[in-house]
Amino acid sequence: MSQEKVDRYKQEKASRKETMKKEKRKSILRKTVLGVAVLVLVGWLGYSAYGAYEAKQPRDVVEINYDAVQNYLNDLQ
């Protein structure tokens, strides 16, 4: 091996721990970001599916009797 290769190897060996720590941090960060993105996607899909389900459900019909209000307004006049 040439002296240049030997020097490069020694330098890589000396900084191997720092390089491995950086790679490990990058890997953990990448996995965390991906995990959060997946959770957001699953939550959004679940919320959308629930909204679509609720939209298809029949609505309760309520009848309001305004006779008392009309009588009150007529009595005022």
PDB file of N, CA, C and O in Angstrom:
ATOM      1  N   MET A   1       0.847  -1.176   0.000  1.00  0.00           N
ATOM      2  CA  MET A   1       0.000   0.000   0.000  1.00  0.00           C
ATOM      3  C   MET A   1       0.892   1.239   0.000  1.00  0.00           C
ATOM      4  O   MET A   1       1.956   1.271   0.618  1.00  0.00           O
ATOM      5  N   SER A   2       0.431   2.224  -0.695  1.00  0.00           N
ATOM      6  CA  SER A   2       1.206   3.460  -0.725  1.00  0.00           C
ATOM      7  C   SER A   2       1.037   4.205   0.602  1.00  0.00           C
ATOM      8  O   SER A   2       0.118   3.936   1.375  1.00  0.00           O
ATOM      9  N   GLN A   3       1.922   5.116   0.833  1.00  0.00           N
ATOM     10  CA  GLN A   3       1.876   5.884   2.081  1.00  0.00           C
ATOM     11  C   GLN A   3       0.579   6.683   2.181  1.00  0.00           C
ATOM     12  O   GLN A   3       0.051   6.887   3.274  1.00  0.00           O
ATOM     13  N   GLU A   4       0.075   7.128   1.046  1.00  0.00           N
ATOM     14  CA  GLU A   4      -1.177   7.897   1.020  1.00  0.00           C
ATOM     15  C   GLU A   4      -2.343   7.042   1.517  1.00  0.00           C
ATOM     16  O   GLU A   4      -3.166   7.506   2.306  1.00  0.00           O
ATOM     17  N   LYS A   5      -2.410   5.799   1.056  1.00  0.00           N
ATOM     18  CA  LYS A   5      -3.478   4.898   1.489  1.00  0.00           C
ATOM     19  C   LYS A   5      -3.351   4.573   2.979  1.00  0.00           C
ATOM     20  O   LYS A   5      -4.352   4.497   3.691  1.00  0.00           O
ATOM     21  N   VAL A   6      -2.128   4.384   3.436  1.00  0.00           N
ATOM     22  CA  VAL A   6      -1.899   4.082   4.844  1.00  0.00           C
ATOM     23  C   VAL A   6      -2.349   5.248   5.709  1.00  0.00           C
ATOM     24  O   VAL A   6      -2.993   5.044   6.738  1.00  0.00           O
ATOM     25  N   ASP A   7      -2.017   6.467   5.303  1.00  0.00           N
ATOM     26  CA  ASP A   7      -2.424   7.651   6.069  1.00  0.00           C
ATOM     27  C   ASP A   7      -3.941   7.797   6.086  1.00  0.00           C
ATOM     28  O   ASP A   7      -4.523   8.124   7.120  1.00  0.00           O
ATOM     29  N   ARG A   8      -4.579   7.557   4.949  1.00  0.00           N
ATOM     30  CA  ARG A   8      -6.045   7.653   4.863  1.00  0.00           C
ATOM     31  C   ARG A   8      -6.687   6.612   5.778  1.00  0.00           C
ATOM     32  O   ARG A   8      -7.661   6.914   6.467  1.00  0.00           O
ATOM     33  N   TYR A   9      -6.155   5.400   5.790  1.00  0.00           N
ATOM     34  CA  TYR A   9      -6.679   4.338   6.653  1.00  0.00           C
ATOM     35  C   TYR A   9      -6.539   4.708   8.125  1.00  0.00           C
ATOM     36  O   TYR A   9      -7.470   4.508   8.905  1.00  0.00           O
ATOM     37  N   LYS A  10      -5.402   5.237   8.502  1.00  0.00           N
ATOM     38  CA  LYS A  10      -5.175   5.637   9.895  1.00  0.00           C
ATOM     39  C   LYS A  10      -6.142   6.741  10.310  1.00  0.00           C
ATOM     40  O   LYS A  10      -6.664   6.742  11.425  1.00  0.00           O
ATOM     41  N   GLN A  11      -6.372   7.678   9.396  1.00  0.00           N
ATOM     42  CA  GLN A  11      -7.293   8.777   9.697  1.00  0.00           C
ATOM     43  C   GLN A  11      -8.719   8.244   9.845  1.00  0.00           C
ATOM     44  O   GLN A  11      -9.441   8.657  10.752  1.00  0.00           O
ATOM     45  N   GLU A  12      -9.123   7.344   8.972  1.00  0.00           N
ATOM     46  CA  GLU A  12     -10.454   6.749   9.061  1.00  0.00           C
ATOM     47  C   GLU A  12     -10.607   5.940  10.349  1.00  0.00           C
ATOM     48  O   GLU A  12     -11.651   5.980  11.000  1.00  0.00           O
ATOM     49  N   LYS A  13      -9.569   5.220  10.700  1.00  0.00           N
ATOM     50  CA  LYS A  13      -9.615   4.418  11.914  1.00  0.00           C
ATOM     51  C   LYS A  13      -9.710   5.304  13.155  1.00  0.00           C
ATOM     52  O   LYS A  13     -10.405   4.967  14.114  1.00  0.00           O
ATOM     53  N   ALA A  14      -9.011   6.433  13.130  1.00  0.00           N
ATOM     54  CA  ALA A  14      -9.031   7.345  14.268  1.00  0.00           C
ATOM     55  C   ALA A  14     -10.403   8.003  14.445  1.00  0.00           C
ATOM     56  O   ALA A  14     -10.831   8.257  15.571  1.00  0.00           O
ATOM     57  N   SER A  15     -11.074   8.270  13.362  1.00  0.00           N
ATOM     58  CA  SER A  15     -12.372   8.957  13.449  1.00  0.00           C
ATOM     59  C   SER A  15     -13.550   8.004  13.264  1.00  0.00           C
ATOM     60  O   SER A  15     -14.676   8.438  13.020  1.00  0.00           O
ATOM     61  N   ARG A  16     -13.288   6.714  13.380  1.00  0.00           N
ATOM     62  CA  ARG A  16     -14.339   5.722  13.160  1.00  0.00           C
ATOM     63  C   ARG A  16     -15.456   5.827  14.200  1.00  0.00           C
ATOM     64  O   ARG A  16     -16.628   5.702  13.846  1.00  0.00           O
ATOM     65  N   LYS A  17     -15.122   6.055  15.473  1.00  0.00           N
ATOM     66  CA  LYS A  17     -16.151   6.149  16.515  1.00  0.00           C
ATOM     67  C   LYS A  17     -17.086   7.326  16.264  1.00  0.00           C
ATOM     68  O   LYS A  17     -18.304   7.191  16.375  1.00  0.00           O
ATOM     69  N   GLU A  18     -16.516   8.478  15.926  1.00  0.00           N
ATOM     70  CA  GLU A  18     -17.347   9.651  15.659  1.00  0.00           C
ATOM     71  C   GLU A  18     -18.224   9.431  14.432  1.00  0.00           C
ATOM     72  O   GLU A  18     -19.393   9.818  14.409  1.00  0.00           O
ATOM     73  N   THR A  19     -17.643   8.804  13.417  1.00  0.00           N
ATOM     74  CA  THR A  19     -18.406   8.530  12.201  1.00  0.00           C
ATOM     75  C   THR A  19     -19.556   7.575  12.497  1.00  0.00           C
ATOM     76  O   THR A  19     -20.663   7.770  11.996  1.00  0.00           O
ATOM     77  N   MET A  20     -19.313   6.561  13.291  1.00  0.00           N
ATOM     78  CA  MET A  20     -20.361   5.601  13.637  1.00  0.00           C
ATOM     79  C   MET A  20     -21.458   6.270  14.465  1.00  0.00           C
ATOM     80  O   MET A  20     -22.639   5.980  14.273  1.00  0.00           O
ATOM     81  N   LYS A  21     -21.078   7.164  15.388  1.00  0.00           N
ATOM     82  CA  LYS A  21     -22.075   7.892  16.174  1.00  0.00           C
ATOM     83  C   LYS A  21     -22.948   8.755  15.275  1.00  0.00           C
ATOM     84  O   LYS A  21     -24.166   8.795  15.448  1.00  0.00           O
ATOM     85  N   LYS A  22     -22.337   9.444  14.316  1.00  0.00           N
ATOM     86  CA  LYS A  22     -23.097  10.293  13.394  1.00  0.00           C
ATOM     87  C   LYS A  22     -24.064   9.458  12.571  1.00  0.00           C
ATOM     88  O   LYS A  22     -25.227   9.825  12.402  1.00  0.00           O
ATOM     89  N   GLU A  23     -23.583   8.344  12.066  1.00  0.00           N
ATOM     90  CA  GLU A  23     -24.440   7.467  11.271  1.00  0.00           C
ATOM     91  C   GLU A  23     -25.594   6.919  12.104  1.00  0.00           C
ATOM     92  O   GLU A  23     -26.721   6.814  11.619  1.00  0.00           O
ATOM     93  N   LYS A  24     -25.313   6.571  13.354  1.00  0.00           N
ATOM     94  CA  LYS A  24     -26.362   6.046  14.228  1.00  0.00           C
ATOM     95  C   LYS A  24     -27.405   7.124  14.515  1.00  0.00           C
ATOM     96  O   LYS A  24     -28.604   6.844  14.495  1.00  0.00           O
ATOM     97  N   ARG A  25     -26.959   8.356  14.782  1.00  0.00           N
ATOM     98  CA  ARG A  25     -27.892   9.466  15.008  1.00  0.00           C
ATOM     99  C   ARG A  25     -28.749   9.727  13.781  1.00  0.00           C
ATOM    100  O   ARG A  25     -29.957   9.937  13.886  1.00  0.00           O
ATOM    101  N   LYS A  26     -28.109   9.713  12.608  1.00  0.00           N
ATOM    102  CA  LYS A  26     -28.861   9.932  11.367  1.00  0.00           C
ATOM    103  C   LYS A  26     -29.913   8.847  11.169  1.00  0.00           C
ATOM    104  O   LYS A  26     -31.039   9.125  10.757  1.00  0.00           O
ATOM    105  N   SER A  27     -29.533   7.612  11.469  1.00  0.00           N
ATOM    106  CA  SER A  27     -30.455   6.491  11.319  1.00  0.00           C
ATOM    107  C   SER A  27     -31.639   6.629  12.272  1.00  0.00           C
ATOM    108  O   SER A  27     -32.788   6.426  11.878  1.00  0.00           O
ATOM    109  N   ILE A  28     -31.354   6.972  13.517  1.00  0.00           N
ATOM    110  CA  ILE A  28     -32.432   7.132  14.503  1.00  0.00           C
ATOM    111  C   ILE A  28     -33.341   8.290  14.114  1.00  0.00           C
ATOM    112  O   ILE A  28     -34.563   8.174  14.209  1.00  0.00           O
ATOM    113  N   LEU A  29     -32.763   9.399  13.679  1.00  0.00           N
ATOM    114  CA  LEU A  29     -33.565  10.543  13.260  1.00  0.00           C
ATOM    115  C   LEU A  29     -34.439  10.195  12.064  1.00  0.00           C
ATOM    116  O   LEU A  29     -35.613  10.563  12.016  1.00  0.00           O
ATOM    117  N   ARG A  30     -33.864   9.486  11.102  1.00  0.00           N
ATOM    118  CA  ARG A  30     -34.614   9.087   9.912  1.00  0.00           C
ATOM    119  C   ARG A  30     -35.781   8.192  10.288  1.00  0.00           C
ATOM    120  O   ARG A  30     -36.890   8.368   9.782  1.00  0.00           O
ATOM    121  N   LYS A  31     -35.540   7.233  11.175  1.00  0.00           N
ATOM    122  CA  LYS A  31     -36.596   6.316  11.605  1.00  0.00           C
ATOM    123  C   LYS A  31     -37.678   7.051  12.388  1.00  0.00           C
ATOM    124  O   LYS A  31     -38.863   6.749  12.244  1.00  0.00           O
ATOM    125  N   THR A  32     -37.280   8.009  13.213  1.00  0.00           N
ATOM    126  CA  THR A  32     -38.253   8.782  13.996  1.00  0.00           C
ATOM    127  C   THR A  32     -39.139   9.617  13.091  1.00  0.00           C
ATOM    128  O   THR A  32     -40.359   9.636  13.253  1.00  0.00           O
ATOM    129  N   VAL A  33     -38.528  10.307  12.139  1.00  0.00           N
ATOM    130  CA  VAL A  33     -39.310  11.136  11.213  1.00  0.00           C
ATOM    131  C   VAL A  33     -40.249  10.272  10.395  1.00  0.00           C
ATOM    132  O   VAL A  33     -41.407  10.637  10.192  1.00  0.00           O
ATOM    133  N   LEU A  34     -39.771   9.141   9.927  1.00  0.00           N
ATOM    134  CA  LEU A  34     -40.614   8.234   9.159  1.00  0.00           C
ATOM    135  C   LEU A  34     -41.762   7.700  10.014  1.00  0.00           C
ATOM    136  O   LEU A  34     -42.893   7.596   9.538  1.00  0.00           O
ATOM    137  N   GLY A  35     -41.479   7.361  11.266  1.00  0.00           N
ATOM    138  CA  GLY A  35     -42.522   6.863  12.160  1.00  0.00           C
ATOM    139  C   GLY A  35     -43.600   7.905  12.422  1.00  0.00           C
ATOM    140  O   GLY A  35     -44.790   7.591  12.429  1.00  0.00           O
ATOM    141  N   VAL A  36     -43.175   9.153  12.639  1.00  0.00           N
ATOM    142  CA  VAL A  36     -44.146  10.231  12.866  1.00  0.00           C
ATOM    143  C   VAL A  36     -44.985  10.448  11.611  1.00  0.00           C
ATOM    144  O   VAL A  36     -46.197  10.645  11.700  1.00  0.00           O
ATOM    145  N   ALA A  37     -44.349  10.412  10.450  1.00  0.00           N
ATOM    146  CA  ALA A  37     -45.084  10.601   9.197  1.00  0.00           C
ATOM    147  C   ALA A  37     -46.108   9.490   9.000  1.00  0.00           C
ATOM    148  O   ALA A  37     -47.225   9.751   8.553  1.00  0.00           O
ATOM    149  N   VAL A  38     -45.742   8.263   9.327  1.00  0.00           N
ATOM    150  CA  VAL A  38     -46.678   7.142   9.197  1.00  0.00           C
ATOM    151  C   VAL A  38     -47.838   7.304  10.171  1.00  0.00           C
ATOM    152  O   VAL A  38     -48.988   7.056   9.808  1.00  0.00           O
ATOM    153  N   LEU A  39     -47.552   7.717  11.405  1.00  0.00           N
ATOM    154  CA  LEU A  39     -48.628   7.925  12.384  1.00  0.00           C
ATOM    155  C   LEU A  39     -49.586   9.016  11.933  1.00  0.00           C
ATOM    156  O   LEU A  39     -50.801   8.873  12.077  1.00  0.00           O
ATOM    157  N   VAL A  40     -49.051  10.108  11.385  1.00  0.00           N
ATOM    158  CA  VAL A  40     -49.900  11.190  10.886  1.00  0.00           C
ATOM    159  C   VAL A  40     -50.760  10.689   9.728  1.00  0.00           C
ATOM    160  O   VAL A  40     -51.950  10.998   9.662  1.00  0.00           O
ATOM    161  N   LEU A  41     -50.175   9.928   8.825  1.00  0.00           N
ATOM    162  CA  LEU A  41     -50.923   9.402   7.677  1.00  0.00           C
ATOM    163  C   LEU A  41     -52.033   8.462   8.131  1.00  0.00           C
ATOM    164  O   LEU A  41     -53.161   8.556   7.647  1.00  0.00           O
ATOM    165  N   VAL A  42     -51.726   7.567   9.049  1.00  0.00           N
ATOM    166  CA  VAL A  42     -52.736   6.633   9.546  1.00  0.00           C
ATOM    167  C   VAL A  42     -53.841   7.382  10.289  1.00  0.00           C
ATOM    168  O   VAL A  42     -55.019   7.059  10.133  1.00  0.00           O
ATOM    169  N   GLY A  43     -53.475   8.372  11.088  1.00  0.00           N
ATOM    170  CA  GLY A  43     -54.482   9.170  11.790  1.00  0.00           C
ATOM    171  C   GLY A  43     -55.380   9.928  10.837  1.00  0.00           C
ATOM    172  O   GLY A  43     -56.594   9.996  11.032  1.00  0.00           O
ATOM    173  N   TRP A  44     -54.775  10.502   9.801  1.00  0.00           N
ATOM    174  CA  TRP A  44     -55.564  11.254   8.815  1.00  0.00           C
ATOM    175  C   TRP A  44     -56.506  10.326   8.065  1.00  0.00           C
ATOM    176  O   TRP A  44     -57.664  10.673   7.835  1.00  0.00           O
ATOM    177  N   LEU A  45     -56.024   9.150   7.683  1.00  0.00           N
ATOM    178  CA  LEU A  45     -56.885   8.195   6.988  1.00  0.00           C
ATOM    179  C   LEU A  45     -58.028   7.735   7.888  1.00  0.00           C
ATOM    180  O   LEU A  45     -59.164   7.613   7.429  1.00  0.00           O
ATOM    181  N   GLY A  46     -57.744   7.483   9.147  1.00  0.00           N
ATOM    182  CA  GLY A  46     -58.791   7.076  10.081  1.00  0.00           C
ATOM    183  C   GLY A  46     -59.826   8.165  10.282  1.00  0.00           C
ATOM    184  O   GLY A  46     -61.026   7.892  10.312  1.00  0.00           O
ATOM    185  N   TYR A  47     -59.363   9.404  10.421  1.00  0.00           N
ATOM    186  CA  TYR A  47     -60.283  10.523  10.587  1.00  0.00           C
ATOM    187  C   TYR A  47     -61.161  10.696   9.345  1.00  0.00           C
ATOM    188  O   TYR A  47     -62.363  10.935   9.466  1.00  0.00           O
ATOM    189  N   SER A  48     -60.573  10.576   8.161  1.00  0.00           N
ATOM    190  CA  SER A  48     -61.331  10.697   6.918  1.00  0.00           C
ATOM    191  C   SER A  48     -62.351   9.574   6.783  1.00  0.00           C
ATOM    192  O   SER A  48     -63.490   9.804   6.377  1.00  0.00           O
ATOM    193  N   ALA A  49     -61.938   8.362   7.126  1.00  0.00           N
ATOM    194  CA  ALA A  49     -62.859   7.225   7.043  1.00  0.00           C
ATOM    195  C   ALA A  49     -64.011   7.401   8.021  1.00  0.00           C
ATOM    196  O   ALA A  49     -65.157   7.098   7.687  1.00  0.00           O
ATOM    197  N   TYR A  50     -63.723   7.883   9.218  1.00  0.00           N
ATOM    198  CA  TYR A  50     -64.787   8.113  10.198  1.00  0.00           C
ATOM    199  C   TYR A  50     -65.740   9.200   9.712  1.00  0.00           C
ATOM    200  O   TYR A  50     -66.954   9.077   9.879  1.00  0.00           O
ATOM    201  N   GLY A  51     -65.209  10.251   9.119  1.00  0.00           N
ATOM    202  CA  GLY A  51     -66.055  11.315   8.573  1.00  0.00           C
ATOM    203  C   GLY A  51     -66.952  10.804   7.460  1.00  0.00           C
ATOM    204  O   GLY A  51     -68.125  11.171   7.388  1.00  0.00           O
ATOM    205  N   ALA A  52     -66.409   9.959   6.589  1.00  0.00           N
ATOM    206  CA  ALA A  52     -67.211   9.389   5.505  1.00  0.00           C
ATOM    207  C   ALA A  52     -68.293   8.469   6.072  1.00  0.00           C
ATOM    208  O   ALA A  52     -69.420   8.452   5.575  1.00  0.00           O
ATOM    209  N   TYR A  53     -67.954   7.713   7.099  1.00  0.00           N
ATOM    210  CA  TYR A  53     -68.931   6.822   7.732  1.00  0.00           C
ATOM    211  C   TYR A  53     -70.057   7.626   8.369  1.00  0.00           C
ATOM    212  O   TYR A  53     -71.230   7.298   8.191  1.00  0.00           O
ATOM    213  N   GLU A  54     -69.715   8.664   9.101  1.00  0.00           N
ATOM    214  CA  GLU A  54     -70.729   9.494   9.771  1.00  0.00           C
ATOM    215  C   GLU A  54     -71.607  10.221   8.756  1.00  0.00           C
ATOM    216  O   GLU A  54     -72.793  10.434   9.010  1.00  0.00           O
ATOM    217  N   ALA A  55     -71.046  10.604   7.616  1.00  0.00           N
ATOM    218  CA  ALA A  55     -71.833  11.307   6.602  1.00  0.00           C
ATOM    219  C   ALA A  55     -72.910  10.402   6.009  1.00  0.00           C
ATOM    220  O   ALA A  55     -73.949  10.889   5.565  1.00  0.00           O
ATOM    221  N   LYS A  56     -72.672   9.102   5.998  1.00  0.00           N
ATOM    222  CA  LYS A  56     -73.633   8.163   5.419  1.00  0.00           C
ATOM    223  C   LYS A  56     -74.730   7.760   6.399  1.00  0.00           C
ATOM    224  O   LYS A  56     -75.725   7.166   5.986  1.00  0.00           O
ATOM    225  N   GLN A  57     -74.578   8.062   7.666  1.00  0.00           N
ATOM    226  CA  GLN A  57     -75.570   7.680   8.669  1.00  0.00           C
ATOM    227  C   GLN A  57     -76.813   8.557   8.534  1.00  0.00           C
ATOM    228  O   GLN A  57     -76.710   9.745   8.230  1.00  0.00           O
ATOM    229  N   PRO A  58     -77.988   7.967   8.761  1.00  0.00           N
ATOM    230  CA  PRO A  58     -79.221   8.778   8.673  1.00  0.00           C
ATOM    231  C   PRO A  58     -79.262   9.820   9.791  1.00  0.00           C
ATOM    232  O   PRO A  58     -78.825   9.577  10.915  1.00  0.00           O
ATOM    233  N   ARG A  59     -79.791  10.959   9.448  1.00  0.00           N
ATOM    234  CA  ARG A  59     -79.888  12.064  10.408  1.00  0.00           C
ATOM    235  C   ARG A  59     -81.243  12.012  11.113  1.00  0.00           C
ATOM    236  O   ARG A  59     -82.245  11.636  10.506  1.00  0.00           O
ATOM    237  N   ASP A  60     -81.274  12.383  12.375  1.00  0.00           N
ATOM    238  CA  ASP A  60     -82.520  12.464  13.117  1.00  0.00           C
ATOM    239  C   ASP A  60     -83.286  13.695  12.651  1.00  0.00           C
ATOM    240  O   ASP A  60     -82.718  14.770  12.454  1.00  0.00           O
ATOM    241  N   VAL A  61     -84.586  13.509  12.481  1.00  0.00           N
ATOM    242  CA  VAL A  61     -85.445  14.612  12.068  1.00  0.00           C
ATOM    243  C   VAL A  61     -86.135  15.158  13.310  1.00  0.00           C
ATOM    244  O   VAL A  61     -86.696  14.401  14.102  1.00  0.00           O
ATOM    245  N   VAL A  62     -86.091  16.458  13.474  1.00  0.00           N
ATOM    246  CA  VAL A  62     -86.687  17.095  14.639  1.00  0.00           C
ATOM    247  C   VAL A  62     -87.750  18.070  14.141  1.00  0.00           C
ATOM    248  O   VAL A  62     -87.505  18.880  13.247  1.00  0.00           O
ATOM    249  N   GLU A  63     -88.925  17.973  14.735  1.00  0.00           N
ATOM    250  CA  GLU A  63     -89.993  18.904  14.387  1.00  0.00           C
ATOM    251  C   GLU A  63     -90.127  19.913  15.511  1.00  0.00           C
ATOM    252  O   GLU A  63     -90.136  19.560  16.690  1.00  0.00           O
ATOM    253  N   ILE A  64     -90.229  21.167  15.128  1.00  0.00           N
ATOM    254  CA  ILE A  64     -90.339  22.233  16.115  1.00  0.00           C
ATOM    255  C   ILE A  64     -91.730  22.856  15.976  1.00  0.00           C
ATOM    256  O   ILE A  64     -92.172  23.192  14.877  1.00  0.00           O
ATOM    257  N   ASN A  65     -92.394  22.998  17.098  1.00  0.00           N
ATOM    258  CA  ASN A  65     -93.723  23.581  17.115  1.00  0.00           C
ATOM    259  C   ASN A  65     -93.585  25.046  17.540  1.00  0.00           C
ATOM    260  O   ASN A  65     -93.223  25.342  18.679  1.00  0.00           O
ATOM    261  N   TYR A  66     -93.877  25.945  16.618  1.00  0.00           N
ATOM    262  CA  TYR A  66     -93.769  27.379  16.871  1.00  0.00           C
ATOM    263  C   TYR A  66     -95.104  28.007  17.295  1.00  0.00           C
ATOM    264  O   TYR A  66     -95.219  29.232  17.320  1.00  0.00           O
ATOM    265  N   ASP A  67     -96.094  27.205  17.621  1.00  0.00           N
ATOM    266  CA  ASP A  67     -97.410  27.746  17.971  1.00  0.00           C
ATOM    267  C   ASP A  67     -97.333  28.677  19.178  1.00  0.00           C
ATOM    268  O   ASP A  67     -97.978  29.725  19.182  1.00  0.00           O
ATOM    269  N   ALA A  68     -96.568  28.324  20.189  1.00  0.00           N
ATOM    270  CA  ALA A  68     -96.478  29.153  21.390  1.00  0.00           C
ATOM    271  C   ALA A  68     -95.833  30.494  21.055  1.00  0.00           C
ATOM    272  O   ALA A  68     -96.254  31.523  21.582  1.00  0.00           O
ATOM    273  N   VAL A  69     -94.836  30.504  20.203  1.00  0.00           N
ATOM    274  CA  VAL A  69     -94.180  31.750  19.819  1.00  0.00           C
ATOM    275  C   VAL A  69     -95.140  32.606  19.001  1.00  0.00           C
ATOM    276  O   VAL A  69     -95.234  33.814  19.215  1.00  0.00           O
ATOM    277  N   GLN A  70     -95.842  31.993  18.078  1.00  0.00           N
ATOM    278  CA  GLN A  70     -96.800  32.734  17.260  1.00  0.00           C
ATOM    279  C   GLN A  70     -97.919  33.326  18.132  1.00  0.00           C
ATOM    280  O   GLN A  70     -98.320  34.473  17.935  1.00  0.00           O
ATOM    281  N   ASN A  71     -98.415  32.543  19.088  1.00  0.00           N
ATOM    282  CA  ASN A  71     -99.456  33.051  19.979  1.00  0.00           C
ATOM    283  C   ASN A  71     -98.935  34.233  20.803  1.00  0.00           C
ATOM    284  O   ASN A  71     -99.643  35.223  20.991  1.00  0.00           O
ATOM    285  N   TYR A  72     -97.716  34.127  21.285  1.00  0.00           N
ATOM    286  CA  TYR A  72     -97.116  35.210  22.059  1.00  0.00           C
ATOM    287  C   TYR A  72     -96.978  36.478  21.214  1.00  0.00           C
ATOM    288  O   TYR A  72     -97.297  37.573  21.676  1.00  0.00           O
ATOM    289  N   LEU A  73     -96.504  36.328  19.984  1.00  0.00           N
ATOM    290  CA  LEU A  73     -96.341  37.484  19.097  1.00  0.00           C
ATOM    291  C   LEU A  73     -97.699  38.092  18.746  1.00  0.00           C
ATOM    292  O   LEU A  73     -97.826  39.312  18.644  1.00  0.00           O
ATOM    293  N   ASN A  74     -98.709  37.245  18.561  1.00  0.00           N
ATOM    294  CA  ASN A  74    -100.051  37.748  18.259  1.00  0.00           C
ATOM    295  C   ASN A  74    -100.635  38.479  19.452  1.00  0.00           C
ATOM    296  O   ASN A  74    -101.334  39.478  19.283  1.00  0.00           O
ATOM    297  N   ASP A  75    -100.358  37.994  20.664  1.00  0.00           N
ATOM    298  CA  ASP A  75    -100.859  38.663  21.863  1.00  0.00           C
ATOM    299  C   ASP A  75    -100.208  40.030  22.037  1.00  0.00           C
ATOM    300  O   ASP A  75    -100.840  40.946  22.563  1.00  0.00           O
ATOM    301  N   LEU A  76     -98.949  40.187  21.602  1.00  0.00           N
ATOM    302  CA  LEU A  76     -98.273  41.485  21.714  1.00  0.00           C
ATOM    303  C   LEU A  76     -98.901  42.543  20.805  1.00  0.00           C
ATOM    304  O   LEU A  76     -98.893  43.732  21.122  1.00  0.00           O
ATOM    305  N   GLN A  77     -99.434  42.100  19.693  1.00  0.00           N
ATOM    306  CA  GLN A  77    -100.020  43.048  18.745  1.00  0.00           C
ATOM    307  C   GLN A  77    -101.413  43.328  19.164  1.00  0.00           C
ATOM    308  O   GLN A  77    -102.110  44.105  18.511  1.00  0.00           O
TER     309      GLN A  77
END
